[in-house]
Amino acid sequence: MNQTAKPKATFKEQGTGFVVLAIIIVIIYAMCGGEEEVKKDAATLRKEKIEKGFSAWNGSHTKLVEAVKSSMNDPNSFEHVETKYWDRDSLLVVKMEYTGKNGFGGRVRGRVMAHCSLDGEVLKIIESE
């Protein structure tokens, strides 16, 4: 039997293999990390786009306030109480509570819920009290 002995890898060859392996690991890590950054940036951009439709001062939905005021007896009596919203992918569901004067001058509380676009437009009033 004639066995041919395989030469052992030299220290230099082993070091080169290690460097190549390290580079591959760094590239894979960068690719995966980069993808997370893109997702994070898209989520951040979406959040910023949504927030433009709301008042930085009191959190009210700007266009929904305009819609409510246009239907009030005394639009100048409008006072925002609270606004909440739910992100439903292609639209927002916005719920707002407010107070204002009724036709007799008494202060009443109102609630409105609407579908709004991500750009801040009121698409449809779905509930109003």
N, CA, C and O atoms as a MOPAC input file, in Angstrom:
PM7 MOZYME 1SCF
protein

 N      0.82100 1    -1.16800 1     0.00000 1
 C      0.00000 1     0.00000 1     0.00000 1
 C      0.86500 1     1.23100 1     0.00000 1
 O      1.81100 1     1.38500 1     0.77200 1
 N      0.49500 1     2.07300 1    -0.88700 1
 C      1.23000 1     3.32100 1    -0.98000 1
 C      0.33600 1     4.45600 1    -0.52000 1
 O     -0.62600 1     4.81200 1    -1.20100 1
 N      0.64200 1     5.00700 1     0.59500 1
 C     -0.16200 1     6.12500 1     1.10000 1
 C      0.60900 1     7.39900 1     0.87400 1
 O      1.80000 1     7.51500 1     1.16500 1
 N     -0.12300 1     8.34000 1     0.34600 1
 C      0.50300 1     9.63400 1     0.15900 1
 C      0.10900 1    10.50300 1     1.34100 1
 O     -1.07900 1    10.70400 1     1.59400 1
 N      1.04300 1    10.99500 1     2.03100 1
 C      0.76000 1    11.83000 1     3.19700 1
 C      0.41100 1    13.23000 1     2.72400 1
 O      1.09100 1    13.81500 1     1.88100 1
 N     -0.66800 1    13.74800 1     3.29100 1
 C     -1.06600 1    15.10700 1     2.93700 1
 C     -0.18800 1    16.07200 1     3.70800 1
 O      0.00300 1    15.92000 1     4.91400 1
 N      0.34400 1    17.06100 1     3.01500 1
 C      1.15800 1    18.02700 1     3.75000 1
 C      0.26800 1    18.86900 1     4.66400 1
 O     -0.84300 1    19.24400 1     4.28900 1
 N      0.75500 1    19.15500 1     5.83800 1
 C      0.00400 1    19.97700 1     6.77000 1
 C      0.05500 1    21.42400 1     6.30900 1
 O      1.04200 1    21.88300 1     5.73500 1
 N     -1.06900 1    22.14800 1     6.58500 1
 C     -1.11700 1    23.55800 1     6.20700 1
 C     -0.11800 1    24.33000 1     7.05600 1
 O      0.03900 1    24.08600 1     8.25300 1
 N      0.53400 1    25.24500 1     6.41200 1
 C      1.50400 1    26.06400 1     7.15100 1
 C      0.76100 1    27.07900 1     7.98700 1
 O     -0.43500 1    27.30600 1     7.80600 1
 N      1.48600 1    27.68200 1     8.90200 1
 C      0.91700 1    28.70700 1     9.77800 1
 C      0.37100 1    29.86600 1     8.94400 1
 O     -0.67400 1    30.43100 1     9.26600 1
 N      1.08000 1    30.21400 1     7.87900 1
 C      0.67000 1    31.31500 1     7.01100 1
 C     -0.64500 1    30.97200 1     6.31200 1
 O     -1.52600 1    31.82600 1     6.21800 1
 N     -0.79300 1    29.77200 1     5.83200 1
 C     -2.01100 1    29.33600 1     5.16300 1
 C     -3.18500 1    29.29000 1     6.14000 1
 O     -4.30800 1    29.64500 1     5.78200 1
 N     -2.92400 1    28.85400 1     7.36900 1
 C     -3.96500 1    28.83000 1     8.38600 1
 C     -4.41800 1    30.25200 1     8.72200 1
 O     -5.61100 1    30.50600 1     8.88800 1
 N     -3.47100 1    31.16400 1     8.82000 1
 C     -3.78200 1    32.57000 1     9.11300 1
 C     -4.60900 1    33.20400 1     8.00800 1
 O     -5.53400 1    33.97000 1     8.27700 1
 N     -4.27500 1    32.88500 1     6.76200 1
 C     -5.02200 1    33.41100 1     5.61900 1
 C     -6.45600 1    32.88500 1     5.64600 1
 O     -7.40400 1    33.63000 1     5.40100 1
 N     -6.59900 1    31.61600 1     5.94000 1
 C     -7.94300 1    31.03200 1     6.03600 1
 C     -8.76600 1    31.70300 1     7.13500 1
 O     -9.95500 1    31.96700 1     6.96100 1
 N     -8.12100 1    31.97200 1     8.25700 1
 C     -8.80400 1    32.64600 1     9.36700 1
 C     -9.25200 1    34.04500 1     8.96300 1
 O    -10.37100 1    34.45100 1     9.27400 1
 N     -8.39500 1    34.77700 1     8.27700 1
 C     -8.72900 1    36.14100 1     7.83400 1
 C     -9.89600 1    36.10200 1     6.85200 1
 O    -10.80700 1    36.92500 1     6.94400 1
 N     -9.88000 1    35.17100 1     5.93200 1
 C    -10.97800 1    35.04300 1     4.96000 1
 C    -12.28300 1    34.72200 1     5.68900 1
 O    -13.32400 1    35.29800 1     5.37400 1
 N    -12.23500 1    33.82800 1     6.64100 1
 C    -13.42300 1    33.48100 1     7.42100 1
 C    -13.93900 1    34.69900 1     8.19900 1
 O    -15.14500 1    34.94100 1     8.24500 1
 N    -13.04100 1    35.44900 1     8.79700 1
 C    -13.43000 1    36.64300 1     9.54600 1
 C    -14.08600 1    37.67200 1     8.62500 1
 O    -15.07600 1    38.29900 1     9.00100 1
 N    -13.54700 1    37.84600 1     7.44200 1
 C    -14.12400 1    38.79800 1     6.47400 1
 C    -15.52400 1    38.35900 1     6.07600 1
 O    -16.43100 1    39.18700 1     5.98900 1
 N    -15.71100 1    37.07200 1     5.83400 1
 C    -17.03700 1    36.55800 1     5.46900 1
 C    -18.03800 1    36.80800 1     6.59400 1
 O    -19.16900 1    37.22400 1     6.34200 1
 N    -17.62100 1    36.55300 1     7.83100 1
 C    -18.51000 1    36.79200 1     8.98300 1
 C    -18.86700 1    38.27300 1     9.07800 1
 O    -20.02700 1    38.60800 1     9.31900 1
 N    -17.90000 1    39.15600 1     8.89600 1
 C    -18.16000 1    40.60000 1     8.96100 1
 C    -19.13000 1    41.01900 1     7.85700 1
 O    -20.02800 1    41.82500 1     8.10000 1
 N    -18.96200 1    40.49200 1     6.66900 1
 C    -19.85600 1    40.83700 1     5.55100 1
 C    -21.28200 1    40.37400 1     5.83400 1
 O    -22.23300 1    41.12200 1     5.60900 1
 N    -21.43300 1    39.15200 1     6.32100 1
 C    -22.77400 1    38.63300 1     6.63800 1
 C    -23.41400 1    39.47800 1     7.74000 1
 O    -24.59200 1    39.82200 1     7.65200 1
 N    -22.65800 1    39.80700 1     8.75600 1
 C    -23.17100 1    40.62900 1     9.85200 1
 C    -23.60500 1    42.00800 1     9.34400 1
 O    -24.66100 1    42.51600 1     9.72300 1
 N    -22.78000 1    42.60300 1     8.48500 1
 C    -23.10000 1    43.92700 1     7.94200 1
 C    -24.35900 1    43.87400 1     7.09100 1
 O    -25.17900 1    44.79100 1     7.13200 1
 N    -24.51400 1    42.80500 1     6.32100 1
 C    -25.69900 1    42.68200 1     5.47500 1
 C    -26.95700 1    42.54300 1     6.32400 1
 O    -27.97200 1    43.17400 1     6.02800 1
 N    -26.90700 1    41.74700 1     7.34900 1
 C    -28.07500 1    41.56000 1     8.22100 1
 C    -28.35500 1    42.82000 1     9.01900 1
 O    -29.50900 1    43.22800 1     9.15100 1
 N    -27.32900 1    43.42900 1     9.54400 1
 C    -27.49200 1    44.67000 1    10.30000 1
 C    -27.99200 1    45.79800 1     9.42300 1
 O    -28.79900 1    46.62000 1     9.85900 1
 N    -27.51600 1    45.84300 1     8.18600 1
 C    -27.95500 1    46.87400 1     7.25500 1
 C    -29.42900 1    46.75200 1     6.94100 1
 O    -30.11900 1    47.76000 1     6.78700 1
 N    -29.92000 1    45.52600 1     6.84500 1
 C    -31.33400 1    45.29700 1     6.57000 1
 C    -32.18800 1    45.80500 1     7.72600 1
 O    -33.25300 1    46.38300 1     7.50800 1
 N    -31.72700 1    45.59200 1     8.94200 1
 C    -32.44300 1    46.09900 1    10.12100 1
 C    -32.48200 1    47.61500 1    10.10300 1
 O    -33.49400 1    48.21400 1    10.46700 1
 N    -31.39400 1    48.24200 1     9.68500 1
 C    -31.35300 1    49.70500 1     9.60900 1
 C    -32.36800 1    50.22200 1     8.59600 1
 O    -33.02800 1    51.23300 1     8.83800 1
 N    -32.49500 1    49.53400 1     7.46200 1
 C    -33.47200 1    49.94200 1     6.45100 1
 C    -34.88100 1    49.82800 1     7.01800 1
 O    -35.70300 1    50.72100 1     6.81500 1
 N    -35.16900 1    48.72900 1     7.73400 1
 C    -36.48200 1    48.55500 1     8.34800 1
 C    -36.72400 1    49.63800 1     9.38000 1
 O    -37.81600 1    50.20200 1     9.45300 1
 N    -35.70900 1    49.93000 1    10.17700 1
 C    -35.82900 1    50.95600 1    11.21000 1
 C    -36.07800 1    52.31800 1    10.56700 1
 O    -36.91600 1    53.08600 1    11.03900 1
 N    -35.36000 1    52.61200 1     9.50500 1
 C    -35.54800 1    53.88400 1     8.82800 1
 C    -36.94400 1    53.99200 1     8.23800 1
 O    -37.55600 1    55.05900 1     8.30400 1
 N    -37.46300 1    52.91200 1     7.66100 1
 C    -38.81600 1    52.92600 1     7.09700 1
 C    -39.84700 1    53.14700 1     8.20200 1
 O    -40.80300 1    53.90000 1     8.01500 1
 N    -39.66100 1    52.50500 1     9.33700 1
 C    -40.58500 1    52.68800 1    10.45600 1
 C    -40.50800 1    54.10500 1    10.99700 1
 O    -41.52900 1    54.69900 1    11.34200 1
 N    -39.30000 1    54.64500 1    11.07000 1
 C    -39.11500 1    56.02000 1    11.54200 1
 C    -39.76600 1    57.00500 1    10.58100 1
 O    -40.42800 1    57.94900 1    11.01400 1
 N    -39.58400 1    56.79600 1     9.29200 1
 C    -40.19700 1    57.68100 1     8.29500 1
 C    -41.71900 1    57.62000 1     8.36600 1
 O    -42.39000 1    58.64600 1     8.25200 1
 N    -42.25900 1    56.43000 1     8.55200 1
 C    -43.71800 1    56.26600 1     8.66800 1
 C    -44.23400 1    57.01100 1     9.89000 1
 O    -45.23700 1    57.72100 1     9.81300 1
 N    -43.54900 1    56.84800 1    11.01900 1
 C    -43.96100 1    57.51000 1    12.25300 1
 C    -43.91900 1    59.02600 1    12.08800 1
 O    -44.83600 1    59.72400 1    12.52200 1
 N    -42.86800 1    59.53200 1    11.46700 1
 C    -42.75400 1    60.97600 1    11.24200 1
 C    -43.87700 1    61.47800 1    10.32900 1
 O    -44.43800 1    62.54900 1    10.55700 1
 N    -44.19300 1    60.70500 1     9.30700 1
 C    -45.26900 1    61.07800 1     8.37800 1
 C    -46.60200 1    61.15500 1     9.11800 1
 O    -47.37300 1    62.09300 1     8.91700 1
 N    -46.87200 1    60.17100 1     9.97200 1
 C    -48.11700 1    60.15000 1    10.74400 1
 C    -48.16800 1    61.33100 1    11.71100 1
 O    -49.19400 1    62.00200 1    11.82900 1
 N    -47.06500 1    61.57700 1    12.39400 1
 C    -47.03800 1    62.63100 1    13.41200 1
 C    -47.25300 1    64.02500 1    12.83700 1
 O    -47.66700 1    64.92800 1    13.56400 1
 N    -46.98100 1    64.22100 1    11.55200 1
 C    -47.21400 1    65.51800 1    10.92500 1
 C    -48.68700 1    65.90200 1    10.92300 1
 O    -49.01600 1    67.08400 1    10.82500 1
 N    -49.57700 1    64.91800 1    11.02800 1
 C    -51.01200 1    65.18500 1    11.03500 1
 C    -51.53900 1    65.59100 1    12.40100 1
 O    -52.71100 1    65.94200 1    12.53500 1
 N    -50.68400 1    65.54700 1    13.41400 1
 C    -51.09800 1    65.85300 1    14.77600 1
 C    -50.40700 1    67.11200 1    15.27700 1
 O    -49.28400 1    67.42400 1    14.88200 1
 N    -51.09700 1    67.82300 1    16.15100 1
 C    -50.54200 1    69.03100 1    16.74800 1
 C    -49.46000 1    68.66300 1    17.75600 1
 O    -49.66800 1    67.80500 1    18.61400 1
 N    -48.31400 1    69.31000 1    17.65100 1
 C    -47.24000 1    69.08300 1    18.62300 1
 C    -47.60200 1    69.72700 1    19.96500 1
 O    -47.05200 1    69.36100 1    21.00300 1
 N    -48.51000 1    70.66900 1    19.93400 1
 C    -48.88500 1    71.40500 1    21.14700 1
 C    -49.80100 1    70.59100 1    22.05500 1
 O    -49.53400 1    70.46400 1    23.25000 1
 N    -50.89000 1    70.03300 1    21.49200 1
 C    -51.84900 1    69.32200 1    22.34700 1
 C    -52.19000 1    67.90300 1    21.87900 1
 O    -53.00900 1    67.22700 1    22.50200 1
 N    -51.57000 1    67.45000 1    20.78900 1
 C    -51.78600 1    66.08700 1    20.32000 1
 C    -53.04500 1    65.87400 1    19.49700 1
 O    -53.33900 1    64.74200 1    19.11300 1
 N    -53.78800 1    66.92300 1    19.21800 1
 C    -55.01400 1    66.77600 1    18.42000 1
 C    -54.66800 1    66.52500 1    16.95400 1
 O    -53.59300 1    66.89500 1    16.48300 1
 N    -55.58700 1    65.89700 1    16.25200 1
 C    -55.42700 1    65.65100 1    14.82000 1
 C    -55.91500 1    66.90800 1    14.09800 1
 O    -57.09900 1    67.24200 1    14.15200 1
 N    -55.01900 1    67.58300 1    13.44100 1
 C    -55.28600 1    68.90800 1    12.87300 1
 C    -56.50500 1    68.94300 1    11.95300 1
 O    -57.38500 1    69.78400 1    12.13200 1
 N    -56.56800 1    68.05900 1    10.98900 1
 C    -57.67700 1    68.06500 1    10.01900 1
 C    -58.98800 1    67.60900 1    10.66000 1
 O    -60.05900 1    68.05800 1    10.25300 1
 N    -58.91800 1    66.73000 1    11.65100 1
 C    -60.13800 1    66.30200 1    12.32900 1
 C    -60.70400 1    67.44900 1    13.16100 1
 O    -61.92200 1    67.61200 1    13.23900 1
 N    -59.84300 1    68.23900 1    13.77700 1
 C    -60.29700 1    69.43400 1    14.50400 1
 C    -61.01900 1    70.37300 1    13.54500 1
 O    -62.08200 1    70.90000 1    13.87300 1
 N    -60.45200 1    70.58300 1    12.37300 1
 C    -61.09800 1    71.46000 1    11.37400 1
 C    -62.47100 1    70.91400 1    10.99200 1
 O    -63.43200 1    71.67700 1    10.89200 1
 N    -62.57200 1    69.61300 1    10.78100 1
 C    -63.85700 1    69.00400 1    10.39800 1
 C    -64.89000 1    69.17500 1    11.51000 1
 O    -66.04900 1    69.48700 1    11.23500 1
 N    -64.48100 1    68.97400 1    12.75800 1
 C    -65.40500 1    69.11300 1    13.88800 1
 C    -65.84000 1    70.56800 1    14.03100 1
 O    -67.02700 1    70.84500 1    14.20300 1
 N    -64.90300 1    71.48500 1    13.96200 1
 C    -65.23100 1    72.90900 1    14.11000 1
 C    -66.22200 1    73.37000 1    13.04300 1
 O    -67.09000 1    74.20000 1    13.31300 1
 N    -66.09000 1    72.83000 1    11.83600 1
 C    -66.98100 1    73.25600 1    10.74700 1
 C    -68.42500 1    72.82900 1    10.98300 1
 O    -69.34200 1    73.37000 1    10.36600 1
 N    -68.63300 1    71.85600 1    11.87700 1
 C    -69.99400 1    71.39800 1    12.14300 1
 C    -70.54400 1    71.90200 1    13.48800 1
 O    -71.65700 1    71.54500 1    13.87300 1
 N    -69.77200 1    72.72400 1    14.19600 1
 C    -70.19200 1    73.20000 1    15.52000 1
 C    -71.01300 1    74.48500 1    15.43300 1
 O    -70.86400 1    75.26800 1    14.49500 1
 N    -71.90000 1    74.69400 1    16.44500 1
 C    -72.65200 1    75.94800 1    16.54700 1
 C    -71.71000 1    77.12500 1    16.80200 1
 O    -71.87700 1    78.20000 1    16.22600 1
 N    -70.72600 1    76.91300 1    17.66400 1
 C    -69.76300 1    77.96100 1    18.00900 1
 C    -68.35100 1    77.39400 1    17.89600 1
 O    -67.79500 1    76.91400 1    18.88400 1
 N    -67.76400 1    77.44600 1    16.69200 1
 C    -66.43400 1    76.86700 1    16.48300 1
 C    -65.35800 1    77.45700 1    17.40200 1
 O    -64.38500 1    76.78300 1    17.73900 1
 N    -65.54000 1    78.70700 1    17.80000 1
 C    -64.55300 1    79.34100 1    18.67700 1
 C    -64.55800 1    78.76800 1    20.08300 1
 O    -63.62000 1    78.99900 1    20.84700 1
 N    -65.60100 1    78.02400 1    20.43800 1
 C    -65.67700 1    77.44100 1    21.77600 1
 C    -65.01100 1    76.06200 1    21.85200 1
 O    -64.96900 1    75.45000 1    22.91900 1
 N    -64.49800 1    75.58100 1    20.73300 1
 C    -63.87000 1    74.25800 1    20.68900 1
 C    -62.68000 1    74.19000 1    21.64900 1
 O    -61.82100 1    75.07100 1    21.65800 1
 N    -62.65000 1    73.13000 1    22.45000 1
 C    -61.49100 1    72.84300 1    23.29600 1
 C    -61.17600 1    71.35200 1    23.20300 1
 O    -62.02900 1    70.50200 1    23.45800 1
 N    -59.96500 1    71.06800 1    22.84200 1
 C    -59.51200 1    69.68300 1    22.71800 1
 C    -59.33100 1    69.06700 1    24.09900 1
 O    -58.78700 1    69.70400 1    25.00100 1
 N    -59.79200 1    67.81900 1    24.26500 1
 C    -59.61500 1    67.09800 1    25.52800 1
 C    -58.55200 1    66.01300 1    25.36000 1
 O    -57.55600 1    65.99000 1    26.08400 1
 N    -58.77400 1    65.11000 1    24.39200 1
 C    -57.84100 1    63.99500 1    24.21900 1
 C    -57.98700 1    63.39500 1    22.82700 1
 O    -59.08600 1    63.33400 1    22.27600 1
 N    -56.87100 1    62.95600 1    22.27100 1
 C    -56.88700 1    62.25400 1    20.98300 1
 C    -56.05100 1    60.99200 1    21.09300 1
 O    -54.95200 1    61.00100 1    21.64700 1
 N    -56.59300 1    59.90500 1    20.55300 1
 C    -55.88500 1    58.62800 1    20.46200 1
 C    -55.97700 1    58.16800 1    19.01700 1
 O    -56.91900 1    58.51000 1    18.30200 1
 N    -54.99500 1    57.39300 1    18.59800 1
 C    -55.10000 1    56.82800 1    17.24900 1
 C    -54.51900 1    55.43100 1    17.21100 1
 O    -53.68600 1    55.04900 1    18.03200 1
 N    -54.99600 1    54.67300 1    16.21300 1
 C    -54.53300 1    53.32300 1    15.96600 1
 C    -54.09500 1    53.24100 1    14.51200 1
 O    -54.83500 1    53.63700 1    13.61200 1
 N    -52.91000 1    52.73700 1    14.28900 1
 C    -52.35200 1    52.59100 1    12.95000 1
 C    -52.85100 1    51.27400 1    12.36900 1
 O    -52.54500 1    50.20100 1    12.89000 1
 N    -53.61500 1    51.36000 1    11.29400 1
 C    -54.18400 1    50.17100 1    10.64300 1
 C    -53.59900 1    49.99600 1     9.25000 1
 O    -54.34500 1    49.82400 1     8.28600 1
 N    -52.30700 1    50.03700 1     9.13300 1
 C    -51.54400 1    49.85500 1     7.89400 1
 C    -51.82200 1    50.93800 1     6.85500 1
 O    -50.99600 1    51.83400 1     6.68000 1
 N    -52.95500 1    50.88300 1     6.16400 1
 C    -53.21800 1    51.83600 1     5.09100 1
 C    -53.93000 1    53.09900 1     5.56900 1
 O    -54.06600 1    54.05900 1     4.81100 1
 N    -54.38600 1    53.10300 1     6.82400 1
 C    -55.06200 1    54.28600 1     7.35800 1
 C    -54.92500 1    54.33300 1     8.87600 1
 O    -54.44200 1    53.38900 1     9.50200 1
 N    -55.35700 1    55.43800 1     9.44700 1
 C    -55.38400 1    55.59800 1    10.89500 1
 C    -56.82800 1    55.66000 1    11.35400 1
 O    -57.68100 1    56.20600 1    10.65400 1
 N    -57.10700 1    55.11000 1    12.51400 1
 C    -58.39000 1    55.30600 1    13.16600 1
 C    -58.09700 1    56.29700 1    14.29600 1
 O    -57.33100 1    56.00300 1    15.21300 1
 N    -58.71900 1    57.46900 1    14.21100 1
 C    -58.45400 1    58.53600 1    15.16800 1
 C    -59.70700 1    58.78900 1    15.99000 1
 O    -60.79400 1    58.96600 1    15.43900 1
 N    -59.55400 1    58.80400 1    17.31700 1
 C    -60.66400 1    59.08700 1    18.22500 1
 C    -60.30900 1    60.34800 1    19.00800 1
 O    -59.24900 1    60.42600 1    19.63000 1
 N    -61.20100 1    61.32700 1    18.97000 1
 C    -60.94600 1    62.59400 1    19.64200 1
 C    -62.11400 1    62.96700 1    20.54700 1
 O    -63.27700 1    62.82700 1    20.16800 1
 N    -61.79400 1    63.43900 1    21.73800 1
 C    -62.78600 1    63.99100 1    22.65200 1
 C    -62.53600 1    65.48600 1    22.74100 1
 O    -61.39300 1    65.94200 1    22.72800 1
 N    -63.61400 1    66.23600 1    22.83100 1
 C    -63.51700 1    67.69800 1    22.85800 1
 C    -64.72300 1    68.25900 1    23.60000 1
 O    -65.67700 1    67.53800 1    23.89100 1
 N    -64.66800 1    69.54300 1    23.90000 1
 C    -65.83000 1    70.23700 1    24.45000 1
 C    -66.10500 1    71.46500 1    23.59500 1
 O    -65.23900 1    71.95500 1    22.87100 1
 N    -67.33600 1    71.94300 1    23.70500 1
 C    -67.74700 1    73.14400 1    22.98300 1
 C    -69.12700 1    73.55600 1    23.43900 1
 O    -69.81400 1    72.81600 1    24.14400 1
 N    -69.52500 1    74.74600 1    23.02700 1
 C    -70.84700 1    75.24900 1    23.42200 1
 C    -71.91600 1    74.73200 1    22.46300 1
 O    -71.72300 1    74.68400 1    21.24900 1
 N    -73.06100 1    74.34400 1    23.05500 1
 C    -74.18800 1    73.92300 1    22.23500 1
 C    -75.02700 1    75.15300 1    21.85100 1
 O    -74.63800 1    76.28500 1    22.13600 1
 N    -76.15800 1    74.92900 1    21.21600 1
 C    -77.01300 1    76.01600 1    20.75800 1
 C    -77.58900 1    76.87400 1    21.87500 1
 O    -78.04300 1    77.98800 1    21.61600 1
 N    -77.58400 1    76.38400 1    23.10900 1
 C    -78.11300 1    77.12400 1    24.25600 1
 C    -77.01000 1    77.78100 1    25.07600 1
 O    -77.27800 1    78.40400 1    26.10300 1
 N    -75.76300 1    77.63900 1    24.61500 1
 C    -74.64500 1    78.26400 1    25.31900 1
 C    -74.02900 1    77.39000 1    26.40000 1
 O    -73.05400 1    77.79000 1    27.03700 1
 N    -74.57700 1    76.21600 1    26.61200 1
 C    -74.01500 1    75.29600 1    27.60800 1
 C    -72.83600 1    74.52900 1    27.03600 1
 O    -72.80200 1    74.23600 1    25.84100 1
 N    -71.89300 1    74.21200 1    27.86300 1
 C    -70.70300 1    73.48500 1    27.42000 1
 C    -70.99800 1    71.98300 1    27.44400 1
 O    -71.44900 1    71.45200 1    28.45900 1
 N    -70.74500 1    71.30800 1    26.33600 1
 C    -70.99000 1    69.87900 1    26.21100 1
 C    -69.72900 1    69.17200 1    25.72100 1
 O    -68.85600 1    69.76300 1    25.08700 1
 N    -69.67700 1    67.90100 1    26.04000 1
 C    -68.54000 1    67.08400 1    25.60200 1
 C    -68.95100 1    66.32600 1    24.34600 1
 O    -70.06600 1    65.81400 1    24.25000 1
 N    -68.05200 1    66.26200 1    23.40400 1
 C    -68.30400 1    65.52100 1    22.17000 1
 C    -67.19700 1    64.52500 1    21.90700 1
 O    -66.07700 1    64.67200 1    22.39700 1
 N    -67.52000 1    63.52000 1    21.13600 1
 C    -66.54600 1    62.51200 1    20.71800 1
 C    -66.73400 1    62.27300 1    19.22600 1
 O    -67.84700 1    62.29400 1    18.70200 1
 N    -65.61700 1    62.04700 1    18.57300 1
 C    -65.66500 1    61.74000 1    17.14600 1
 C    -64.58900 1    60.70100 1    16.84800 1
 O    -63.49800 1    60.72800 1    17.41900 1
 N    -64.92300 1    59.78400 1    15.94000 1
 C    -63.96300 1    58.78800 1    15.48700 1
 C    -63.95900 1    58.84500 1    13.96800 1
 O    -65.00800 1    58.93200 1    13.33100 1
 N    -62.75800 1    58.79300 1    13.40000 1
 C    -62.65300 1    58.93200 1    11.94600 1
 C    -61.54100 1    58.06500 1    11.38800 1
 O    -60.58100 1    57.72100 1    12.07800 1
 N    -61.69900 1    57.72300 1    10.11900 1
 C    -60.60900 1    57.11800 1     9.36200 1
 C    -59.84000 1    58.27200 1     8.73300 1
 O    -60.43200 1    59.15200 1     8.10900 1
 N    -58.53600 1    58.26600 1     8.89800 1
 C    -57.69000 1    59.32800 1     8.34100 1
 C    -56.54700 1    58.69400 1     7.55800 1
 O    -56.08600 1    57.59700 1     7.87400 1
 N    -56.10300 1    59.40600 1     6.53300 1
 C    -54.96500 1    58.91500 1     5.75300 1
 C    -53.68200 1    59.13500 1     6.54100 1
 O    -53.66100 1    59.88700 1     7.51600 1
 N    -52.63000 1    58.48400 1     6.11700 1
 C    -51.33500 1    58.66100 1     6.77200 1
 C    -50.80800 1    60.07300 1     6.56100 1
 O    -49.95000 1    60.53900 1     7.31100 1
 N    -51.32800 1    60.76100 1     5.53000 1
 C    -50.93000 1    62.13700 1     5.25200 1
 C    -51.71400 1    63.15200 1     6.06600 1
 O    -51.45900 1    64.35200 1     5.96800 1
 N    -52.67400 1    62.68400 1     6.87400 1
 C    -53.39900 1    63.59300 1     7.74600 1
 C    -54.78800 1    63.99200 1     7.27400 1
 O    -55.48100 1    64.73000 1     7.97400 1
 N    -55.20600 1    63.53200 1     6.12400 1
 C    -56.53300 1    63.88100 1     5.62500 1
 C    -57.61300 1    63.03700 1     6.30000 1
 O    -57.40300 1    61.85500 1     6.57300 1
 N    -58.77000 1    63.65100 1     6.56900 1
 C    -59.90500 1    62.91000 1     7.12400 1
 C    -60.60200 1    62.23000 1     5.95700 1
 O    -61.08000 1    62.89800 1     5.03900 1
 N    -60.66200 1    60.90800 1     5.99000 1
 C    -61.29300 1    60.15400 1     4.91600 1
 C    -62.77900 1    59.94400 1     5.16000 1
 O    -63.59100 1    60.04100 1     4.24000 1
 N    -63.12900 1    59.65000 1     6.42900 1
 C    -64.53000 1    59.34900 1     6.73200 1
 C    -64.74700 1    59.45500 1     8.23600 1
 O    -63.96600 1    58.92200 1     9.02300 1
 N    -65.82100 1    60.15200 1     8.62900 1
 C    -66.22700 1    60.17200 1    10.02500 1
 C    -67.03100 1    58.88600 1    10.25300 1
 O    -68.04500 1    58.66600 1     9.59100 1
 N    -66.59000 1    58.04600 1    11.17400 1
 C    -67.27400 1    56.77000 1    11.36900 1
 C    -68.14800 1    56.75900 1    12.61800 1
 O    -68.98400 1    55.87100 1    12.78700 1
 N    -67.95400 1    57.74800 1    13.49400 1
 C    -68.78700 1    57.83900 1    14.69300 1
 C    -68.69600 1    59.27300 1    15.21900 1
 O    -67.62500 1    59.88000 1    15.24300 1
 N    -69.85200 1    59.79400 1    15.64100 1
 C    -69.85700 1    61.15100 1    16.17400 1
 C    -70.93700 1    61.25500 1    17.25200 1
 O    -72.07000 1    60.82000 1    17.04900 1
 N    -70.57800 1    61.82900 1    18.38900 1
 C    -71.54800 1    62.03800 1    19.49500 1
 C    -71.61200 1    63.51500 1    19.81400 1
 O    -72.35800 1    63.92200 1    20.70500 1

